[in-house]
Amino acid sequence: MSGAGLIIAAHKSGAGKTTLTLALLAALRRKGLAVHAAKAGPDYIDPAFHARASGHGSVNLDSWAMPPGLLDILMASATAKADIVVVEGVMGLFDGISGSPGRTGATADLAARFGLPVVLVIDVTSQAQSAAALLRGFATHDPAVQIAGVVLNRVASDRHARLVSRAIEDLRIPILGMLPRDETVTLPERHLGLVQADEHSDLDAHFTKLADLVEAHLDLDAIRALARPPLLNDLPQSGAVQGCLPPPGMRISVAQDAAFTFLYPHLVEGWRARGATLVPFSPLADEGPDEDCDACWLPGGYPELHAGALAASSRFKSRLATFAETRPVHGECGGYMVLGEALIDKGGDRHAMTGLLSHVTSFADRKLHLGYREAQLLEPCGLGDAGSTVRGHEFHYTSVIEPGSDAPLAMLADGEGNPLGAAGGRRGTVSGTFFHAIASA
């Protein structure tokens, strides 16, 4: 089996991409199709919803962070066992950073690279005929990107629908459906995006409602007919795939619970492809890393919401300290926060963390830190050898308020190459950073 694909994009964030993507996944799955998903960009949360809606895994595709060969092999893997792959875009279709053509992180990069048709979602709230002008601009902006159809979201009435649809007729871009305003299909959010999939007790019922919605208002057969096989021009012929991060060990003890959730699927699969085994443990359940492992990984997540419980997890902290005496431990973002001396929660209360690094972080005065990061490693760690370059992403509201005395782990630049200075920390076998690693450069 080798599936076809299409991209769900929009003219802006908040237009309804995620809702439509989840609805399509649920509806196509209900038709008996093997449907898989992918997410443009570095978002952790949406792929977990994709996986629940489709019944299969979802993968990130990031044109800035991932070299072409890695993009192609991930897309090839997604389509290998699928009837159809639905790729959810990020932000607006053409939104990315200034950079080399095809390496901006924009959804349009993926559409052009893979030759996939785009279904554009337009939120028509507070507009009518102007939606046609917006669509015309998107359809002609880049000849390499094909807008194959449009879905009108948040349509207020039959009259509203007629005004918009008549204005679009002359563009000869098919209207694949119109979704009415319905706030009940919106998922709740928190400071890093949607409340995570595993925290919803009624998610299957929500997907059923979404599938009913698109079956009533969209032409599913027409949408499926638009999909086509992706172009794959840089598949590696043999050997290791460029960009894959090496596993930090061959048996990796990975923190996994409500406080530690952000681990990229392609990273896990890449480690396993090189023979590594992942062994989960729960710090919130006061568990320590598995003694039979040769490395420990603390992913990002929401430790700021569980600071009290983590501070009280004495067995976790003592076993992690014992593990770190002889084996490498690496923490990303939330994991980095937990490796520090203390974490201050949103109420201003200070909670003792593991103290394996000497910094202190605070969630009390929230400040958004967001963007692509390129890191040149100053010390060997779970991300690679000293001198190697890693591309990733930073997204957090917590700040370092006491830098501590540890040696910095990396020199950072943003996605456009502007230097940001030293970052992260390293003490003995323990290392950590706020940025999430995606691929080696």
Sequence and secondary structure as in RCSB ss.txt:
>XXXX:A:sequence
MSGAGLIIAAHKSGAGKTTLTLALLAALRRKGLAVHAAKAGPDYIDPAFHARASGHGSVNLDSWAMPPGLLDILM
ASATAKADIVVVEGVMGLFDGISGSPGRTGATADLAARFGLPVVLVIDVTSQAQSAAALLRGFATHDPAVQIAGV
VLNRVASDRHARLVSRAIEDLRIPILGMLPRDETVTLPERHLGLVQADEHSDLDAHFTKLADLVEAHLDLDAIRA
LARPPLLNDLPQSGAVQGCLPPPGMRISVAQDAAFTFLYPHLVEGWRARGATLVPFSPLADEGPDEDCDACWLPG
GYPELHAGALAASSRFKSRLATFAETRPVHGECGGYMVLGEALIDKGGDRHAMTGLLSHVTSFADRKLHLGYREA
QLLEPCGLGDAGSTVRGHEFHYTSVIEPGSDAPLAMLADGEGNPLGAAGGRRGTVSGTFFHAIASA
>XXXX:A:secstr
   EEEEEEESSTTSSHHHHHHHHHHHHHHTT  EEEEEESS SHHHHHHHHHHSS EEEE TTTS HHHHHHHH
HHHHHT SEEEEE  SSTT   S STT S  HHHHHHHHT  EEEEEE TT STHHHHHHHHHHHS TTS EEEE
EEEEE  HHHHHHHHHHHHTTT  EEEEEE  GGG   EETTEE  GGG TTHHHHHHHHHHHHHHHB HHHHHH
H B        SSS  TT    S SEEEEE BTTEEE  HHHHHHHHHTT EEEEE GGGT    TT SEEEE E
E GGGSHHHHHT HHHHHHHHHHHTTS EEEETHHHHHHSSEEE TTS EEE   SS  EEESSS   EEEEEEE
EESS BTTB TT EEEEEEEES EEEE  S B  EEEEETTS EEEEESEEETTEEEESSEEEEE 
